[in-house]
Amino acid sequence: MQNHNLYKDGFCFLPAIFSKNQADSARDGLWEVINGHYETGRSPESRFWNIGDDPASIIKIDKPHLCNQA
């Protein structure tokens, strides 16, 4: 892979910082929150998409990490 300099090129590539298992766990945890299942018992700060809304529309939920520790 070609190296790029952030300052010179405006971008760079870094090694992976999360394992596949960590990324899968985060994705699955987010889908739990999207579907209204809150592992911590705490609701997200705001939901701009609710269960029953069009699944093709943008799903925006503020601070989903409050709801699930995945």
PQR file of N, CA, C, O and H, with PARSE charges and radii, in Angstrom:
ATOM      1  N   MET A   1       0.849  -1.173   0.000 -0.4000 1.5000
ATOM      2  CA  MET A   1       0.000   0.000   0.000 -0.0000 2.0000
ATOM      3  C   MET A   1       0.898   1.240   0.000  0.5500 1.7000
ATOM      4  O   MET A   1       1.890   1.307   0.725 -0.5500 1.4000
ATOM      5  N   GLN A   2       0.536   2.191  -0.806 -0.4000 1.5000
ATOM      6  CA  GLN A   2       1.303   3.433  -0.891 -0.0000 2.0000
ATOM      7  C   GLN A   2       1.073   4.267   0.367  0.5500 1.7000
ATOM      8  O   GLN A   2      -0.053   4.382   0.851 -0.5500 1.4000
ATOM      9  H   GLN A   2      -0.270   2.137  -1.395  0.4000 1.0000
ATOM     10  N   ASN A   3       2.138   4.838   0.882 -0.4000 1.5000
ATOM     11  CA  ASN A   3       2.020   5.714   2.042 -0.0000 2.0000
ATOM     12  C   ASN A   3       1.584   7.103   1.600  0.5500 1.7000
ATOM     13  O   ASN A   3       2.000   7.590   0.549 -0.5500 1.4000
ATOM     14  H   ASN A   3       3.053   4.744   0.489  0.4000 1.0000
ATOM     15  N   HIS A   4       0.753   7.726   2.400 -0.4000 1.5000
ATOM     16  CA  HIS A   4       0.328   9.098   2.145 -0.0000 2.0000
ATOM     17  C   HIS A   4       0.576   9.896   3.411  0.5500 1.7000
ATOM     18  O   HIS A   4       0.427   9.387   4.522 -0.5500 1.4000
ATOM     19  H   HIS A   4       0.415   7.330   3.254  0.4000 1.0000
ATOM     20  N   ASN A   5       0.950  11.129   3.235 -0.4000 1.5000
ATOM     21  CA  ASN A   5       1.240  12.009   4.356 -0.0000 2.0000
ATOM     22  C   ASN A   5       0.039  12.916   4.590  0.5500 1.7000
ATOM     23  O   ASN A   5      -0.405  13.612   3.677 -0.5500 1.4000
ATOM     24  H   ASN A   5       1.071  11.543   2.332  0.4000 1.0000
ATOM     25  N   LEU A   6      -0.487  12.910   5.808 -0.4000 1.5000
ATOM     26  CA  LEU A   6      -1.668  13.700   6.136 -0.0000 2.0000
ATOM     27  C   LEU A   6      -1.464  15.171   5.796  0.5500 1.7000
ATOM     28  O   LEU A   6      -2.345  15.798   5.208 -0.5500 1.4000
ATOM     29  H   LEU A   6      -0.127  12.344   6.550  0.4000 1.0000
ATOM     30  N   TYR A   7      -0.323  15.723   6.156 -0.4000 1.5000
ATOM     31  CA  TYR A   7      -0.089  17.155   5.941 -0.0000 2.0000
ATOM     32  C   TYR A   7       0.152  17.482   4.466  0.5500 1.7000
ATOM     33  O   TYR A   7      -0.305  18.512   3.972 -0.5500 1.4000
ATOM     34  H   TYR A   7       0.393  15.214   6.634  0.4000 1.0000
ATOM     35  N   LYS A   8       0.856  16.619   3.782 -0.4000 1.5000
ATOM     36  CA  LYS A   8       1.184  16.875   2.373 -0.0000 2.0000
ATOM     37  C   LYS A   8       0.020  16.523   1.449  0.5500 1.7000
ATOM     38  O   LYS A   8      -0.305  17.283   0.536 -0.5500 1.4000
ATOM     39  H   LYS A   8       1.227  15.782   4.183  0.4000 1.0000
ATOM     40  N   ASP A   9      -0.609  15.365   1.689 -0.4000 1.5000
ATOM     41  CA  ASP A   9      -1.645  14.854   0.795 -0.0000 2.0000
ATOM     42  C   ASP A   9      -3.066  15.152   1.266  0.5500 1.7000
ATOM     43  O   ASP A   9      -4.012  15.056   0.484 -0.5500 1.4000
ATOM     44  H   ASP A   9      -0.345  14.748   2.431  0.4000 1.0000
ATOM     45  N   GLY A  10      -3.219  15.512   2.536 -0.4000 1.5000
ATOM     46  CA  GLY A  10      -4.551  15.775   3.073 -0.0000 2.0000
ATOM     47  C   GLY A  10      -5.256  14.534   3.585  0.5500 1.7000
ATOM     48  O   GLY A  10      -6.386  14.615   4.067 -0.5500 1.4000
ATOM     49  H   GLY A  10      -2.450  15.591   3.171  0.4000 1.0000
ATOM     50  N   PHE A  11      -4.599  13.385   3.486 -0.4000 1.5000
ATOM     51  CA  PHE A  11      -5.166  12.142   4.017 -0.0000 2.0000
ATOM     52  C   PHE A  11      -4.028  11.156   4.238  0.5500 1.7000
ATOM     53  O   PHE A  11      -2.921  11.332   3.730 -0.5500 1.4000
ATOM     54  H   PHE A  11      -3.681  13.320   3.095  0.4000 1.0000
ATOM     55  N   CYS A  12      -4.326  10.119   5.005 -0.4000 1.5000
ATOM     56  CA  CYS A  12      -3.368   9.037   5.203 -0.0000 2.0000
ATOM     57  C   CYS A  12      -4.144   7.772   5.545  0.5500 1.7000
ATOM     58  O   CYS A  12      -5.315   7.837   5.916 -0.5500 1.4000
ATOM     59  H   CYS A  12      -5.226   9.976   5.417  0.4000 1.0000
ATOM     60  N   PHE A  13      -3.503   6.648   5.421 -0.4000 1.5000
ATOM     61  CA  PHE A  13      -4.095   5.367   5.795 -0.0000 2.0000
ATOM     62  C   PHE A  13      -3.402   4.883   7.055  0.5500 1.7000
ATOM     63  O   PHE A  13      -2.176   4.927   7.157 -0.5500 1.4000
ATOM     64  H   PHE A  13      -2.551   6.595   5.119  0.4000 1.0000
ATOM     65  N   LEU A  14      -4.180   4.427   7.999 -0.4000 1.5000
ATOM     66  CA  LEU A  14      -3.643   3.901   9.248 -0.0000 2.0000
ATOM     67  C   LEU A  14      -3.975   2.420   9.345  0.5500 1.7000
ATOM     68  O   LEU A  14      -4.903   1.952   8.686 -0.5500 1.4000
ATOM     69  H   LEU A  14      -5.176   4.391   7.916  0.4000 1.0000
ATOM     70  N   PRO A  15      -3.228   1.674  10.159 -0.5600 1.5000
ATOM     71  CA  PRO A  15      -3.576   0.266  10.357  0.2800 2.0000
ATOM     72  C   PRO A  15      -4.948   0.152  11.038  0.5500 1.7000
ATOM     73  O   PRO A  15      -5.414   1.095  11.677 -0.5500 1.4000
ATOM     74  N   ALA A  16      -5.571  -0.993  10.892 -0.4000 1.5000
ATOM     75  CA  ALA A  16      -6.866  -1.219  11.541 -0.0000 2.0000
ATOM     76  C   ALA A  16      -6.724  -1.030  13.044  0.5500 1.7000
ATOM     77  O   ALA A  16      -5.748  -1.480  13.646 -0.5500 1.4000
ATOM     78  H   ALA A  16      -5.192  -1.759  10.373  0.4000 1.0000
ATOM     79  N   ILE A  17      -7.707  -0.357  13.650 -0.4000 1.5000
ATOM     80  CA  ILE A  17      -7.647  -0.147  15.101 -0.0000 2.0000
ATOM     81  C   ILE A  17      -8.659  -1.010  15.846  0.5500 1.7000
ATOM     82  O   ILE A  17      -8.577  -1.150  17.067 -0.5500 1.4000
ATOM     83  H   ILE A  17      -8.499   0.009  13.161  0.4000 1.0000
ATOM     84  N   PHE A  18      -9.615  -1.592  15.115 -0.4000 1.5000
ATOM     85  CA  PHE A  18     -10.590  -2.483  15.730 -0.0000 2.0000
ATOM     86  C   PHE A  18     -10.522  -3.833  15.035  0.5500 1.7000
ATOM     87  O   PHE A  18     -10.332  -3.910  13.821 -0.5500 1.4000
ATOM     88  H   PHE A  18      -9.682  -1.478  14.124  0.4000 1.0000
ATOM     89  N   SER A  19     -10.678  -4.898  15.816 -0.4000 1.5000
ATOM     90  CA  SER A  19     -10.726  -6.235  15.223 -0.0000 2.0000
ATOM     91  C   SER A  19     -12.085  -6.441  14.553  0.5500 1.7000
ATOM     92  O   SER A  19     -13.021  -5.677  14.792 -0.5500 1.4000
ATOM     93  H   SER A  19     -10.833  -4.836  16.802  0.4000 1.0000
ATOM     94  N   LYS A  20     -12.189  -7.459  13.726 -0.4000 1.5000
ATOM     95  CA  LYS A  20     -13.466  -7.780  13.088 -0.0000 2.0000
ATOM     96  C   LYS A  20     -14.521  -8.082  14.143  0.5500 1.7000
ATOM     97  O   LYS A  20     -15.672  -7.670  13.997 -0.5500 1.4000
ATOM     98  H   LYS A  20     -11.430  -8.080  13.532  0.4000 1.0000
ATOM     99  N   ASN A  21     -14.149  -8.793  15.203 -0.4000 1.5000
ATOM    100  CA  ASN A  21     -15.107  -9.108  16.267 -0.0000 2.0000
ATOM    101  C   ASN A  21     -15.610  -7.844  16.958  0.5500 1.7000
ATOM    102  O   ASN A  21     -16.797  -7.737  17.264 -0.5500 1.4000
ATOM    103  H   ASN A  21     -13.214  -9.128  15.322  0.4000 1.0000
ATOM    104  N   GLN A  22     -14.717  -6.888  17.204 -0.4000 1.5000
ATOM    105  CA  GLN A  22     -15.132  -5.633  17.830 -0.0000 2.0000
ATOM    106  C   GLN A  22     -16.075  -4.852  16.914  0.5500 1.7000
ATOM    107  O   GLN A  22     -17.085  -4.316  17.369 -0.5500 1.4000
ATOM    108  H   GLN A  22     -13.752  -6.975  16.954  0.4000 1.0000
ATOM    109  N   ALA A  23     -15.747  -4.791  15.643 -0.4000 1.5000
ATOM    110  CA  ALA A  23     -16.606  -4.078  14.690 -0.0000 2.0000
ATOM    111  C   ALA A  23     -17.968  -4.759  14.575  0.5500 1.7000
ATOM    112  O   ALA A  23     -18.995  -4.082  14.534 -0.5500 1.4000
ATOM    113  H   ALA A  23     -14.926  -5.226  15.274  0.4000 1.0000
ATOM    114  N   ASP A  24     -17.984  -6.084  14.523 -0.4000 1.5000
ATOM    115  CA  ASP A  24     -19.245  -6.828  14.457 -0.0000 2.0000
ATOM    116  C   ASP A  24     -20.077  -6.593  15.709  0.5500 1.7000
ATOM    117  O   ASP A  24     -21.291  -6.413  15.616 -0.5500 1.4000
ATOM    118  H   ASP A  24     -17.149  -6.634  14.556  0.4000 1.0000
ATOM    119  N   SER A  25     -19.446  -6.592  16.876 -0.4000 1.5000
ATOM    120  CA  SER A  25     -20.146  -6.363  18.138 -0.0000 2.0000
ATOM    121  C   SER A  25     -20.751  -4.960  18.181  0.5500 1.7000
ATOM    122  O   SER A  25     -21.886  -4.784  18.624 -0.5500 1.4000
ATOM    123  H   SER A  25     -18.459  -6.738  16.952  0.4000 1.0000
ATOM    124  N   ALA A  26     -19.998  -3.970  17.723 -0.4000 1.5000
ATOM    125  CA  ALA A  26     -20.502  -2.590  17.695 -0.0000 2.0000
ATOM    126  C   ALA A  26     -21.697  -2.473  16.748  0.5500 1.7000
ATOM    127  O   ALA A  26     -22.695  -1.834  17.079 -0.5500 1.4000
ATOM    128  H   ALA A  26     -19.076  -4.112  17.363  0.4000 1.0000
ATOM    129  N   ARG A  27     -21.592  -3.092  15.571 -0.4000 1.5000
ATOM    130  CA  ARG A  27     -22.693  -3.054  14.599 -0.0000 2.0000
ATOM    131  C   ARG A  27     -23.944  -3.714  15.181  0.5500 1.7000
ATOM    132  O   ARG A  27     -25.042  -3.164  15.092 -0.5500 1.4000
ATOM    133  H   ARG A  27     -20.781  -3.611  15.302  0.4000 1.0000
ATOM    134  N   ASP A  28     -23.769  -4.899  15.778 -0.4000 1.5000
ATOM    135  CA  ASP A  28     -24.909  -5.617  16.346 -0.0000 2.0000
ATOM    136  C   ASP A  28     -25.530  -4.835  17.498  0.5500 1.7000
ATOM    137  O   ASP A  28     -26.753  -4.794  17.637 -0.5500 1.4000
ATOM    138  H   ASP A  28     -22.877  -5.346  15.850  0.4000 1.0000
ATOM    139  N   GLY A  29     -24.689  -4.213  18.325 -0.4000 1.5000
ATOM    140  CA  GLY A  29     -25.194  -3.403  19.432 -0.0000 2.0000
ATOM    141  C   GLY A  29     -25.981  -2.207  18.941  0.5500 1.7000
ATOM    142  O   GLY A  29     -27.001  -1.846  19.530 -0.5500 1.4000
ATOM    143  H   GLY A  29     -23.696  -4.246  18.212  0.4000 1.0000
ATOM    144  N   LEU A  30     -25.517  -1.589  17.868 -0.4000 1.5000
ATOM    145  CA  LEU A  30     -26.236  -0.444  17.309 -0.0000 2.0000
ATOM    146  C   LEU A  30     -27.590  -0.868  16.762  0.5500 1.7000
ATOM    147  O   LEU A  30     -28.577  -0.153  16.934 -0.5500 1.4000
ATOM    148  H   LEU A  30     -24.689  -1.882  17.390  0.4000 1.0000
ATOM    149  N   TRP A  31     -27.651  -2.025  16.103 -0.4000 1.5000
ATOM    150  CA  TRP A  31     -28.943  -2.504  15.605 -0.0000 2.0000
ATOM    151  C   TRP A  31     -29.902  -2.808  16.754  0.5500 1.7000
ATOM    152  O   TRP A  31     -31.112  -2.621  16.618 -0.5500 1.4000
ATOM    153  H   TRP A  31     -26.849  -2.606  15.963  0.4000 1.0000
ATOM    154  N   GLU A  32     -29.371  -3.274  17.882 -0.4000 1.5000
ATOM    155  CA  GLU A  32     -30.226  -3.478  19.060 -0.0000 2.0000
ATOM    156  C   GLU A  32     -30.848  -2.147  19.489  0.5500 1.7000
ATOM    157  O   GLU A  32     -32.046  -2.080  19.764 -0.5500 1.4000
ATOM    158  H   GLU A  32     -28.389  -3.426  17.992  0.4000 1.0000
ATOM    159  N   VAL A  33     -30.045  -1.104  19.544 -0.4000 1.5000
ATOM    160  CA  VAL A  33     -30.543   0.227  19.920 -0.0000 2.0000
ATOM    161  C   VAL A  33     -31.560   0.719  18.891  0.5500 1.7000
ATOM    162  O   VAL A  33     -32.614   1.236  19.262 -0.5500 1.4000
ATOM    163  H   VAL A  33     -29.071  -1.158  19.321  0.4000 1.0000
ATOM    164  N   ILE A  34     -31.256   0.564  17.618 -0.4000 1.5000
ATOM    165  CA  ILE A  34     -32.183   0.984  16.561 -0.0000 2.0000
ATOM    166  C   ILE A  34     -33.535   0.304  16.748  0.5500 1.7000
ATOM    167  O   ILE A  34     -34.578   0.913  16.509 -0.5500 1.4000
ATOM    168  H   ILE A  34     -30.400   0.145  17.317  0.4000 1.0000
ATOM    169  N   ASN A  35     -33.517  -0.962  17.176 -0.4000 1.5000
ATOM    170  CA  ASN A  35     -34.755  -1.723  17.361 -0.0000 2.0000
ATOM    171  C   ASN A  35     -35.371  -1.565  18.743  0.5500 1.7000
ATOM    172  O   ASN A  35     -36.293  -2.299  19.099 -0.5500 1.4000
ATOM    173  H   ASN A  35     -32.670  -1.457  17.370  0.4000 1.0000
ATOM    174  N   GLY A  36     -34.866  -0.606  19.531 -0.4000 1.5000
ATOM    175  CA  GLY A  36     -35.490  -0.281  20.814 -0.0000 2.0000
ATOM    176  C   GLY A  36     -35.085  -1.149  21.981  0.5500 1.7000
ATOM    177  O   GLY A  36     -35.745  -1.113  23.020 -0.5500 1.4000
ATOM    178  H   GLY A  36     -34.117  -0.010  19.242  0.4000 1.0000
ATOM    179  N   HIS A  37     -34.022  -1.934  21.853 -0.4000 1.5000
ATOM    180  CA  HIS A  37     -33.536  -2.785  22.941 -0.0000 2.0000
ATOM    181  C   HIS A  37     -32.339  -2.099  23.581  0.5500 1.7000
ATOM    182  O   HIS A  37     -31.281  -1.982  22.963 -0.5500 1.4000
ATOM    183  H   HIS A  37     -33.486  -1.963  21.009  0.4000 1.0000
ATOM    184  N   TYR A  38     -32.505  -1.645  24.821 -0.4000 1.5000
ATOM    185  CA  TYR A  38     -31.466  -0.882  25.505 -0.0000 2.0000
ATOM    186  C   TYR A  38     -30.848  -1.729  26.607  0.5500 1.7000
ATOM    187  O   TYR A  38     -31.433  -1.881  27.678 -0.5500 1.4000
ATOM    188  H   TYR A  38     -33.365  -1.741  25.323  0.4000 1.0000
ATOM    189  N   GLU A  39     -29.673  -2.276  26.348 -0.4000 1.5000
ATOM    190  CA  GLU A  39     -28.955  -3.149  27.273 -0.0000 2.0000
ATOM    191  C   GLU A  39     -28.779  -2.499  28.646  0.5500 1.7000
ATOM    192  O   GLU A  39     -28.890  -3.175  29.669 -0.5500 1.4000
ATOM    193  H   GLU A  39     -29.197  -2.152  25.478  0.4000 1.0000
ATOM    194  N   THR A  40     -28.507  -1.202  28.675 -0.4000 1.5000
ATOM    195  CA  THR A  40     -28.252  -0.499  29.938 -0.0000 2.0000
ATOM    196  C   THR A  40     -29.537  -0.035  30.612  0.5500 1.7000
ATOM    197  O   THR A  40     -29.507   0.411  31.759 -0.5500 1.4000
ATOM    198  H   THR A  40     -28.417  -0.652  27.844  0.4000 1.0000
ATOM    199  N   GLY A  41     -30.670  -0.135  29.908 -0.4000 1.5000
ATOM    200  CA  GLY A  41     -31.928   0.363  30.445 -0.0000 2.0000
ATOM    201  C   GLY A  41     -32.094   1.863  30.242  0.5500 1.7000
ATOM    202  O   GLY A  41     -33.094   2.441  30.669 -0.5500 1.4000
ATOM    203  H   GLY A  41     -30.694  -0.497  28.976  0.4000 1.0000
ATOM    204  N   ARG A  42     -31.139   2.483  29.605 -0.4000 1.5000
ATOM    205  CA  ARG A  42     -31.161   3.931  29.383 -0.0000 2.0000
ATOM    206  C   ARG A  42     -31.485   4.219  27.914  0.5500 1.7000
ATOM    207  O   ARG A  42     -30.947   3.566  27.021 -0.5500 1.4000
ATOM    208  H   ARG A  42     -30.327   2.013  29.258  0.4000 1.0000
ATOM    209  N   SER A  43     -32.343   5.175  27.669 -0.4000 1.5000
ATOM    210  CA  SER A  43     -32.699   5.562  26.303 -0.0000 2.0000
ATOM    211  C   SER A  43     -31.624   6.453  25.699  0.5500 1.7000
ATOM    212  O   SER A  43     -30.855   7.082  26.426 -0.5500 1.4000
ATOM    213  H   SER A  43     -32.781   5.706  28.395  0.4000 1.0000
ATOM    214  N   PRO A  44     -31.567   6.508  24.368 -0.5600 1.5000
ATOM    215  CA  PRO A  44     -30.624   7.433  23.736  0.2800 2.0000
ATOM    216  C   PRO A  44     -31.049   8.871  24.007  0.5500 1.7000
ATOM    217  O   PRO A  44     -32.190   9.126  24.393 -0.5500 1.4000
ATOM    218  N   GLU A  45     -30.130   9.805  23.804 -0.4000 1.5000
ATOM    219  CA  GLU A  45     -30.438  11.216  24.052 -0.0000 2.0000
ATOM    220  C   GLU A  45     -31.594  11.685  23.169  0.5500 1.7000
ATOM    221  O   GLU A  45     -32.514  12.340  23.658 -0.5500 1.4000
ATOM    222  H   GLU A  45     -29.203   9.598  23.491  0.4000 1.0000
ATOM    223  N   SER A  46     -31.558  11.363  21.898 -0.4000 1.5000
ATOM    224  CA  SER A  46     -32.625  11.727  20.958 -0.0000 2.0000
ATOM    225  C   SER A  46     -32.712  10.667  19.871  0.5500 1.7000
ATOM    226  O   SER A  46     -31.713  10.065  19.477 -0.5500 1.4000
ATOM    227  H   SER A  46     -30.811  10.831  21.501  0.4000 1.0000
ATOM    228  N   ARG A  47     -33.930  10.457  19.399 -0.4000 1.5000
ATOM    229  CA  ARG A  47     -34.149   9.559  18.265 -0.0000 2.0000
ATOM    230  C   ARG A  47     -34.857  10.360  17.189  0.5500 1.7000
ATOM    231  O   ARG A  47     -35.884  10.987  17.450 -0.5500 1.4000
ATOM    232  H   ARG A  47     -34.741  10.946  19.719  0.4000 1.0000
ATOM    233  N   PHE A  48     -34.314  10.340  15.984 -0.4000 1.5000
ATOM    234  CA  PHE A  48     -34.954  11.010  14.861 -0.0000 2.0000
ATOM    235  C   PHE A  48     -35.465   9.973  13.870  0.5500 1.7000
ATOM    236  O   PHE A  48     -35.830  10.309  12.743 -0.5500 1.4000
ATOM    237  H   PHE A  48     -33.480   9.831  15.772  0.4000 1.0000
ATOM    238  N   TRP A  49     -35.489   8.731  14.285 -0.4000 1.5000
ATOM    239  CA  TRP A  49     -36.045   7.614  13.540 -0.0000 2.0000
ATOM    240  C   TRP A  49     -36.580   6.664  14.595  0.5500 1.7000
ATOM    241  O   TRP A  49     -35.884   6.346  15.559 -0.5500 1.4000
ATOM    242  H   TRP A  49     -35.192   8.457  15.200  0.4000 1.0000
ATOM    243  N   ASN A  50     -37.810   6.211  14.418 -0.4000 1.5000
ATOM    244  CA  ASN A  50     -38.428   5.322  15.391 -0.0000 2.0000
ATOM    245  C   ASN A  50     -38.886   4.035  14.729  0.5500 1.7000
ATOM    246  O   ASN A  50     -39.077   3.979  13.514 -0.5500 1.4000
ATOM    247  H   ASN A  50     -38.375   6.470  13.635  0.4000 1.0000
ATOM    248  N   ILE A  51     -39.059   3.013  15.533 -0.4000 1.5000
ATOM    249  CA  ILE A  51     -39.526   1.719  15.046 -0.0000 2.0000
ATOM    250  C   ILE A  51     -40.841   1.941  14.307  0.5500 1.7000
ATOM    251  O   ILE A  51     -41.744   2.597  14.826 -0.5500 1.4000
ATOM    252  H   ILE A  51     -38.904   3.059  16.520  0.4000 1.0000
ATOM    253  N   GLY A  52     -40.948   1.403  13.114 -0.4000 1.5000
ATOM    254  CA  GLY A  52     -42.132   1.591  12.283 -0.0000 2.0000
ATOM    255  C   GLY A  52     -41.938   2.655  11.213  0.5500 1.7000
ATOM    256  O   GLY A  52     -42.698   2.707  10.246 -0.5500 1.4000
ATOM    257  H   GLY A  52     -40.214   0.871  12.692  0.4000 1.0000
ATOM    258  N   ASP A  53     -40.911   3.515  11.380 -0.4000 1.5000
ATOM    259  CA  ASP A  53     -40.596   4.495  10.336 -0.0000 2.0000
ATOM    260  C   ASP A  53     -40.023   3.770   9.124  0.5500 1.7000
ATOM    261  O   ASP A  53     -39.643   2.602   9.206 -0.5500 1.4000
ATOM    262  H   ASP A  53     -40.294   3.472  12.166  0.4000 1.0000
ATOM    263  N   ASP A  54     -39.968   4.466   8.019 -0.4000 1.5000
ATOM    264  CA  ASP A  54     -39.443   3.898   6.777 -0.0000 2.0000
ATOM    265  C   ASP A  54     -37.990   3.468   6.967  0.5500 1.7000
ATOM    266  O   ASP A  54     -37.136   4.316   7.225 -0.5500 1.4000
ATOM    267  H   ASP A  54     -40.277   5.415   7.952  0.4000 1.0000
ATOM    268  N   PRO A  55     -37.685   2.167   6.844 -0.5600 1.5000
ATOM    269  CA  PRO A  55     -36.306   1.703   7.045  0.2800 2.0000
ATOM    270  C   PRO A  55     -35.339   2.203   5.970  0.5500 1.7000
ATOM    271  O   PRO A  55     -34.124   2.117   6.144 -0.5500 1.4000
ATOM    272  N   ALA A  56     -35.870   2.726   4.859 -0.4000 1.5000
ATOM    273  CA  ALA A  56     -35.007   3.265   3.807 -0.0000 2.0000
ATOM    274  C   ALA A  56     -34.622   4.716   4.078  0.5500 1.7000
ATOM    275  O   ALA A  56     -33.770   5.271   3.383 -0.5500 1.4000
ATOM    276  H   ALA A  56     -36.857   2.796   4.718  0.4000 1.0000
ATOM    277  N   SER A  57     -35.246   5.340   5.090 -0.4000 1.5000
ATOM    278  CA  SER A  57     -34.895   6.724   5.410 -0.0000 2.0000
ATOM    279  C   SER A  57     -33.659   6.743   6.309  0.5500 1.7000
ATOM    280  O   SER A  57     -33.225   5.707   6.812 -0.5500 1.4000
ATOM    281  H   SER A  57     -35.938   4.889   5.654  0.4000 1.0000
ATOM    282  N   ILE A  58     -33.111   7.919   6.499 -0.4000 1.5000
ATOM    283  CA  ILE A  58     -31.914   8.055   7.335 -0.0000 2.0000
ATOM    284  C   ILE A  58     -32.268   7.729   8.780  0.5500 1.7000
ATOM    285  O   ILE A  58     -33.248   8.246   9.316 -0.5500 1.4000
ATOM    286  H   ILE A  58     -33.464   8.761   6.091  0.4000 1.0000
ATOM    287  N   ILE A  59     -31.472   6.877   9.406 -0.4000 1.5000
ATOM    288  CA  ILE A  59     -31.664   6.515  10.810 -0.0000 2.0000
ATOM    289  C   ILE A  59     -30.672   7.325  11.628  0.5500 1.7000
ATOM    290  O   ILE A  59     -29.462   7.135  11.508 -0.5500 1.4000
ATOM    291  H   ILE A  59     -30.676   6.458   8.971  0.4000 1.0000
ATOM    292  N   LYS A  60     -31.185   8.237  12.466 -0.4000 1.5000
ATOM    293  CA  LYS A  60     -30.307   9.069  13.289 -0.0000 2.0000
ATOM    294  C   LYS A  60     -30.713   8.914  14.741  0.5500 1.7000
ATOM    295  O   LYS A  60     -31.852   9.190  15.117 -0.5500 1.4000
ATOM    296  H   LYS A  60     -32.168   8.392  12.563  0.4000 1.0000
ATOM    297  N   ILE A  61     -29.765   8.470  15.550 -0.4000 1.5000
ATOM    298  CA  ILE A  61     -29.972   8.306  16.985 -0.0000 2.0000
ATOM    299  C   ILE A  61     -28.773   8.923  17.680  0.5500 1.7000
ATOM    300  O   ILE A  61     -27.636   8.513  17.447 -0.5500 1.4000
ATOM    301  H   ILE A  61     -28.840   8.246  15.245  0.4000 1.0000
ATOM    302  N   ASP A  62     -29.023   9.917  18.542 -0.4000 1.5000
ATOM    303  CA  ASP A  62     -27.930  10.588  19.248 -0.0000 2.0000
ATOM    304  C   ASP A  62     -27.508   9.793  20.478  0.5500 1.7000
ATOM    305  O   ASP A  62     -28.344   9.379  21.281 -0.5500 1.4000
ATOM    306  H   ASP A  62     -29.947  10.250  18.732  0.4000 1.0000
ATOM    307  N   LYS A  63     -26.230   9.591  20.610 -0.4000 1.5000
ATOM    308  CA  LYS A  63     -25.583   8.926  21.744 -0.0000 2.0000
ATOM    309  C   LYS A  63     -26.102   7.506  22.000  0.5500 1.7000
ATOM    310  O   LYS A  63     -26.531   7.202  23.113 -0.5500 1.4000
ATOM    311  H   LYS A  63     -25.551   9.927  19.957  0.4000 1.0000
ATOM    312  N   PRO A  64     -26.068   6.635  20.987 -0.5600 1.5000
ATOM    313  CA  PRO A  64     -26.515   5.258  21.191  0.2800 2.0000
ATOM    314  C   PRO A  64     -25.642   4.499  22.181  0.5500 1.7000
ATOM    315  O   PRO A  64     -26.065   3.481  22.727 -0.5500 1.4000
ATOM    316  N   HIS A  65     -24.423   4.989  22.417 -0.4000 1.5000
ATOM    317  CA  HIS A  65     -23.524   4.312  23.361 -0.0000 2.0000
ATOM    318  C   HIS A  65     -24.066   4.348  24.787  0.5500 1.7000
ATOM    319  O   HIS A  65     -23.619   3.570  25.630 -0.5500 1.4000
ATOM    320  H   HIS A  65     -24.079   5.817  21.973  0.4000 1.0000
ATOM    321  N   LEU A  66     -25.024   5.239  25.074 -0.4000 1.5000
ATOM    322  CA  LEU A  66     -25.642   5.269  26.398 -0.0000 2.0000
ATOM    323  C   LEU A  66     -26.522   4.046  26.624  0.5500 1.7000
ATOM    324  O   LEU A  66     -26.792   3.677  27.767 -0.5500 1.4000
ATOM    325  H   LEU A  66     -25.387   5.871  24.389  0.4000 1.0000
ATOM    326  N   CYS A  67     -26.968   3.421  25.547 -0.4000 1.5000
ATOM    327  CA  CYS A  67     -27.944   2.337  25.610 -0.0000 2.0000
ATOM    328  C   CYS A  67     -27.332   0.951  25.572  0.5500 1.7000
ATOM    329  O   CYS A  67     -27.935  -0.015  26.039 -0.5500 1.4000
ATOM    330  H   CYS A  67     -26.749   3.721  24.619  0.4000 1.0000
ATOM    331  N   ASN A  68     -26.141   0.854  25.018 -0.4000 1.5000
ATOM    332  CA  ASN A  68     -25.536  -0.454  24.809 -0.0000 2.0000
ATOM    333  C   ASN A  68     -24.031  -0.323  24.929  0.5500 1.7000
ATOM    334  O   ASN A  68     -23.435   0.584  24.348 -0.5500 1.4000
ATOM    335  H   ASN A  68     -25.651   1.639  24.638  0.4000 1.0000
ATOM    336  N   GLN A  69     -23.423  -1.210  25.669 -0.4000 1.5000
ATOM    337  CA  GLN A  69     -21.981  -1.145  25.921 -0.0000 2.0000
ATOM    338  C   GLN A  69     -21.149  -1.916  24.904  0.5500 1.7000
ATOM    339  O   GLN A  69     -19.933  -2.028  25.063 -0.5500 1.4000
ATOM    340  H   GLN A  69     -23.908  -1.947  26.141  0.4000 1.0000
ATOM    341  N   ALA A  70     -21.787  -2.454  23.852 -0.4000 1.5000
ATOM    342  CA  ALA A  70     -21.053  -3.251  22.850 -0.0000 2.0000
ATOM    343  C   ALA A  70     -19.914  -2.478  22.237  0.5500 1.7000
ATOM    344  O   ALA A  70     -19.202  -3.002  21.381 -0.5500 1.4000
ATOM    345  H   ALA A  70     -22.775  -2.363  23.723  0.4000 1.0000
TER
END
